[in-house]
Amino acid sequence: MKSELIHTPEGVRDIYGDEYARKLQIQSRLLERIRLFGYQDIQTPTFEFFDVFSKEIGTTPTRELYKFFDSDGNILCLRPDFTPSMARCAAKYFSEEDMPLRFTYQGNTFSNTSLLQGKLKETTQMGAELMGEPSVQADGEIISMLVDALLHTGLKDFQVSVGEVNFFKGICQELSLSGEEEENVREYISNKNFFAAKEYLEAQDKGDLVAETMVQIEELFGSVEVLDKARALSQNPLCQKAIERLSGLYDVLCAYGVERYVSFDLGMLNSYHYYTGIIFKVYTYGIGDAVVKGGRYDRLLPYFGKDSAAIGFVVVIDDLMQALSRQRIPVELSPKPTVLVYQAVHYPQALEAAAKLRQKGQAVQLIPFDAQKGQKAYQEYAKKQGIEEIIFLTDDQRKELP
């Protein structure tokens, strides 16, 4: 066997032992709270037809997709993002449903890019989608549920930063930016490079006032009071409507009692172009990027044939794990198994003892005894695994059985 075959490709890694146990426990805690809000589990395929993630939908750039062909010559790709898959699935199986749909999912996504700044190309995500409900109450439910789920993992110090796509669009309308100019400015602002946005607009002979207006968006960040500043910046109807939506959302979040975890950022944008209204990201200590991203995408389901509004979020589990670790927040794991080492002659007694322990909920590992290794080898094995209890069922040492 060639030694290089035991290594993984760049951008992916094996996860095992206590690290993987912590990961599963974090996912379990999130899912427990999401289910309490009435969200039902759903699973979509790991790969889809290429068109599900096409440029027209506004998801991941084509160059960053893992693409391949099936036996019929169709172009397929590994999912880079769950939301388009969820929209397609809802349009297929619930096309006639006119009541709200609530789904939760978990799985891996794939990004074929080398510009990940140390991040993996395969990441585990968990999310929730509320479809068929366009109200601000739906926005509030999604964000409040997210806060509740994150608190249940043990995370305490985090902030949900909320923006509104239509505020930026309204500013662009007021400044009479062309489609290309809006796209370029959007790219700068989504990267928080407001100076570059100002420089670009000045180069387009848009005037100092236009450039300065864009820069003022950078200051629209903070508590609910920032909405008054945003309201005064532009009288554009789209801007005013966006501010009213955010104000209404704040009232809903106050009703849930989670407003202290929320701030507003009118300069927030997202690289996914399918978002149409409220957008949000969750930031915490120890991680440079958002551990959660989400928002409203009212025009995505109609693309697949279902006229329905929708809002949702995705938690990047790997980043959340890292945040919990760096903040020294413990994740309680299930008790380690008991190791029962037996000689062949005592196999029936070993099976009986293991069955009794398992009935009590205690995990048990059965290991046949090898006299050449000696008892010390098994004790060292248990120590390396963090296992505290080891039972020997041998002729020279027989611990009392359960």
C-alpha positions in Angstrom: 0.0 0.0 0.0 1.4 3.4 -1.0 1.9 5.7 2.0 0.4 8.7 0.2 -3.0 6.9 0.1 -3.4 7.3 3.8 -3.4 11.1 3.5 -6.4 13.3 2.6 -6.6 15.8 -0.2 -6.0 19.5 0.6 -9.0 21.1 2.2 -10.5 18.1 3.9 -9.7 16.2 7.0 -10.6 13.2 9.2 -12.5 13.8 12.4 -12.5 11.1 15.1 -12.4 10.4 18.8 -13.6 13.0 21.3 -13.5 15.8 18.7 -16.1 14.0 16.6 -18.1 13.1 19.7 -18.2 16.9 20.6 -19.3 17.7 17.0 -22.2 15.3 17.2 -23.2 16.6 20.6 -23.2 20.2 19.3 -25.4 19.2 16.4 -27.7 17.3 18.7 -28.1 20.3 21.0 -28.9 22.6 18.1 -31.4 20.1 16.6 -33.1 19.6 20.0 -34.0 23.3 20.2 -35.0 23.7 16.6 -37.4 20.8 16.8 -39.1 22.5 19.8 -40.2 25.2 17.4 -41.9 22.6 15.2 -39.3 22.2 12.4 -39.2 18.8 10.7 -36.1 17.0 9.6 -35.4 16.8 5.8 -32.5 15.5 3.7 -31.6 16.6 0.3 -29.0 14.9 -2.0 -25.3 15.7 -1.7 -25.1 16.4 -5.4 -27.7 18.1 -7.7 -28.1 19.1 -11.3 -25.7 22.0 -12.1 -28.6 24.4 -12.8 -29.8 24.3 -9.2 -26.7 26.4 -8.4 -26.5 28.3 -11.6 -25.5 32.0 -11.9 -29.1 33.0 -12.4 -30.0 31.8 -8.9 -27.3 34.0 -7.4 -25.5 31.3 -5.3 -21.8 30.2 -5.4 -19.7 31.2 -8.4 -19.4 28.5 -11.0 -15.7 28.3 -10.7 -16.0 27.4 -7.1 -18.3 24.3 -7.7 -17.2 20.7 -7.8 -18.6 19.7 -11.2 -18.8 16.3 -12.9 -20.9 14.3 -15.4 -23.3 11.4 -14.9 -23.6 8.5 -17.3 -26.2 10.4 -19.4 -24.0 13.4 -19.8 -25.8 15.7 -17.4 -23.7 18.2 -15.5 -23.9 17.6 -11.8 -22.2 19.3 -8.8 -21.7 18.8 -5.1 -23.8 21.2 -3.1 -22.0 24.3 -2.1 -25.1 25.7 -0.3 -28.2 24.1 1.2 -30.8 26.9 0.4 -31.2 26.3 -3.4 -31.6 22.6 -2.7 -34.2 23.3 -0.1 -36.1 25.6 -2.4 -36.1 23.0 -5.2 -37.3 20.3 -2.8 -40.1 22.4 -1.4 -41.2 23.3 -5.0 -41.3 19.7 -6.0 -43.1 18.1 -3.1 -45.1 20.9 -1.6 -46.1 22.9 -4.7 -49.7 23.1 -3.7 -49.2 23.6 0.0 -50.4 27.1 1.1 -49.6 26.7 4.8 -46.2 27.6 6.3 -43.5 24.9 5.9 -40.8 24.4 8.6 -37.7 22.3 7.8 -34.4 21.6 9.5 -31.4 19.8 7.9 -27.8 18.9 8.4 -25.0 17.7 6.2 -21.8 18.7 4.4 -21.2 21.4 1.7 -18.3 21.6 -0.7 -16.3 24.6 -2.0 -13.8 24.2 -4.8 -11.6 27.2 -4.1 -8.1 27.8 -2.8 -9.1 31.2 -1.3 -10.5 29.8 2.0 -7.8 31.4 4.3 -7.1 28.2 6.2 -10.7 26.9 6.1 -11.8 23.5 4.8 -13.3 22.8 1.4 -15.8 20.4 3.1 -17.8 21.8 6.0 -20.7 20.5 8.1 -23.7 22.8 8.2 -27.0 22.7 10.0 -29.9 25.0 9.3 -33.6 25.7 9.3 -36.0 27.2 6.7 -39.4 28.8 7.2 -41.3 28.8 3.9 -44.6 30.3 3.0 -44.6 33.0 5.7 -43.7 36.5 4.5 -44.4 38.3 7.8 -41.9 40.1 10.1 -43.1 37.6 12.8 -41.5 34.9 10.7 -38.2 36.9 10.6 -38.4 37.2 14.4 -39.1 33.5 14.9 -36.1 32.4 12.9 -33.7 34.8 14.7 -35.1 34.0 18.1 -35.0 30.3 17.5 -31.4 30.7 16.4 -30.4 32.6 19.6 -32.1 29.9 21.7 -30.3 27.1 19.9 -26.9 28.8 20.2 -27.4 29.3 23.9 -28.2 25.6 24.3 -24.8 24.7 22.9 -23.2 26.7 25.8 -22.3 29.7 23.7 -22.9 32.9 25.7 -21.1 35.9 24.1 -22.3 36.3 20.6 -24.1 39.0 18.5 -26.7 38.6 15.7 -25.9 41.4 13.3 -29.0 42.2 11.2 -29.2 44.2 7.9 -31.6 44.7 5.1 -30.8 44.2 1.4 -33.4 46.7 0.3 -31.8 49.6 2.2 -28.7 49.3 -0.1 -30.8 48.9 -3.2 -32.7 52.0 -2.3 -29.5 54.0 -1.8 -28.4 52.8 -5.2 -31.7 53.9 -6.8 -31.4 57.3 -5.2 -27.8 57.8 -6.4 -28.9 56.6 -9.9 -26.2 53.9 -10.1 -26.3 51.6 -13.1 -26.5 47.8 -12.7 -22.7 47.4 -13.2 -21.9 50.2 -10.8 -24.3 48.8 -8.2 -22.6 45.4 -8.5 -19.1 46.8 -8.1 -20.1 48.9 -5.1 -21.9 45.9 -3.6 -18.7 43.8 -3.9 -16.7 46.5 -2.0 -19.3 47.0 0.7 -19.8 43.3 1.2 -16.1 43.1 2.0 -16.5 46.1 4.3 -14.1 48.1 2.0 -16.0 51.4 2.1 -13.0 53.5 1.2 -12.6 51.5 -2.1 -16.4 52.0 -2.7 -15.9 55.8 -2.3 -12.8 55.8 -4.5 -14.6 53.8 -7.2 -17.6 56.2 -7.3 -15.4 59.2 -7.5 -13.6 57.6 -10.5 -17.0 57.1 -12.2 -17.6 60.9 -11.9 -20.5 60.4 -9.6 -19.5 63.3 -7.4 -18.4 63.8 -3.9 -21.9 63.8 -2.4 -22.7 60.3 -3.9 -19.4 58.9 -2.7 -19.9 60.4 0.8 -23.4 58.9 1.0 -22.0 55.5 0.5 -19.3 56.0 3.1 -22.0 57.1 5.6 -23.5 53.6 5.4 -20.4 52.4 7.3 -21.5 54.3 10.3 -25.0 52.7 10.4 -24.0 50.0 12.8 -25.0 49.4 16.4 -28.1 49.2 18.6 -31.7 50.0 17.6 -31.0 53.7 17.7 -29.0 53.4 14.4 -32.3 52.9 12.6 -33.2 56.6 13.2 -29.9 57.6 11.6 -30.6 55.3 8.7 -34.1 56.8 8.3 -32.6 60.3 8.0 -30.0 59.3 5.4 -32.4 58.6 2.6 -36.0 59.4 1.8 -36.1 56.7 -0.9 -39.3 54.6 -0.4 -37.3 51.3 -0.6 -34.9 52.5 2.1 -37.8 53.7 4.3 -39.6 50.4 3.9 -36.5 48.5 4.8 -36.1 50.6 8.0 -39.7 50.0 9.0 -39.2 46.2 8.5 -36.2 46.3 10.8 -38.0 48.4 13.4 -40.9 45.9 13.3 -38.4 43.0 13.6 -36.9 44.6 16.7 -40.4 44.7 18.3 -40.8 41.0 17.7 -37.4 40.2 19.1 -38.2 42.2 22.2 -41.4 40.1 22.6 -39.2 37.0 22.5 -36.8 38.5 25.0 -33.6 38.1 22.8 -33.0 41.7 21.8 -29.8 42.0 23.8 -28.2 39.5 21.4 -29.1 41.6 18.4 -27.5 44.7 16.7 -28.1 46.3 13.3 -25.7 46.8 10.4 -27.1 48.7 7.4 -23.8 48.2 5.5 -24.2 44.4 5.7 -24.5 42.6 2.3 -24.1 38.9 1.3 -22.3 37.3 -1.6 -25.4 35.2 -2.3 -27.6 37.4 -4.5 -30.8 35.5 -3.9 -31.4 37.3 -0.6 -34.3 39.9 -0.9 -34.8 41.5 2.5 -33.7 40.8 6.1 -30.2 39.3 6.3 -28.2 38.4 9.4 -24.9 37.0 10.6 -23.7 35.7 14.0 -20.3 36.7 15.3 -18.5 35.5 18.4 -15.0 35.5 19.9 -12.3 33.3 18.5 -13.6 33.2 15.0 -12.8 35.7 12.3 -15.9 34.9 10.2 -19.6 34.6 11.0 -20.6 31.2 12.5 -24.1 31.6 11.2 -25.5 33.3 8.1 -29.1 33.7 7.0 -31.8 35.9 5.6 -35.0 36.2 3.6 -35.1 34.9 0.0 -38.6 35.5 -1.3 -37.7 35.2 -5.0 -35.9 31.8 -4.9 -38.8 29.4 -4.6 -40.6 31.1 -7.5 -37.5 30.3 -9.6 -38.3 26.6 -9.1 -42.1 27.0 -9.7 -43.5 27.7 -6.2 -44.7 31.2 -5.5 -43.7 31.4 -1.9 -41.7 33.6 0.5 -39.0 32.1 2.7 -36.4 32.8 5.3 -33.7 30.6 6.9 -30.2 30.3 8.4 -27.3 28.0 8.3 -24.9 27.2 11.2 -21.3 26.4 10.2 -20.8 23.6 12.7 -17.0 23.4 12.3 -16.6 27.2 13.1 -19.0 26.9 16.1 -16.9 24.1 17.5 -13.8 26.2 17.1 -15.5 29.1 18.9 -16.6 26.9 21.8 -13.1 25.5 22.1 -11.3 28.8 22.0 -13.7 30.2 24.6 -13.1 27.2 26.8 -16.7 26.2 26.9 -16.9 22.5 27.7 -19.2 20.2 25.7 -20.3 17.4 27.9 -19.9 14.0 26.3 -21.5 10.6 26.9 -19.8 8.4 29.5 -16.9 6.3 28.2 -17.6 2.6 27.7 -16.6 -0.1 30.1 -14.0 -2.5 28.8 -14.6 -6.1 29.5 -11.6 -8.3 28.8 -12.4 -12.0 28.8 -10.7 -15.4 28.2 -12.5 -17.6 25.6 -13.6 -20.1 28.2 -15.5 -17.2 29.9 -17.2 -15.9 26.8 -20.8 -16.8 27.8 -20.4 -15.0 31.2 -18.9 -12.0 29.4 -21.9 -11.8 27.0 -24.3 -12.0 30.0 -22.4 -9.3 31.9 -22.3 -7.0 28.9 -26.0 -7.4 28.2 -26.8 -6.5 31.8 -24.7 -3.3 31.6 -26.2 -2.3 28.3 -29.7 -2.7 29.6 -28.7 -0.1 32.2 -27.5 2.2 29.5 -23.8 1.6 29.9 -21.7 1.1 26.8 -19.5 -2.0 26.8 -16.5 -3.0 24.7 -15.8 -6.8 24.6 -12.2 -7.6 24.0 -10.7 -11.2 24.0 -7.7 -11.6 26.3 -4.3 -12.3 24.7 -1.9 -13.7 27.3 1.1 -12.6 25.3 0.0 -9.0 25.6 -0.7 -9.2 29.4 -3.1 -7.2 31.4 -0.9 -4.1 31.4 -1.5 -3.7 27.6 -5.2 -3.5 28.1 -4.9 -1.1 31.0 -2.7 1.2 28.8 -5.3 0.9 26.0 -8.1 2.0 28.4 -6.0 4.9 29.7 -5.3 6.2 26.1 -9.0 6.0 25.3 -9.9 7.9 28.5 -11.8 4.8 29.8 -11.9 4.5 33.6 -13.5 1.1 34.1 -11.9 -2.1 32.9 -13.1 -5.6 33.9 -11.0 -8.7 33.5 -12.8 -12.0 33.2 -9.7 -14.3 33.2 -8.6 -17.2 35.4 -6.0 -15.2 37.3 -8.1 -12.0 37.8 -11.9 -12.0 37.9 -13.5 -8.7 38.9 -17.0 -9.0 40.3 -19.4 -8.9 37.5 -22.6 -6.9 37.4 
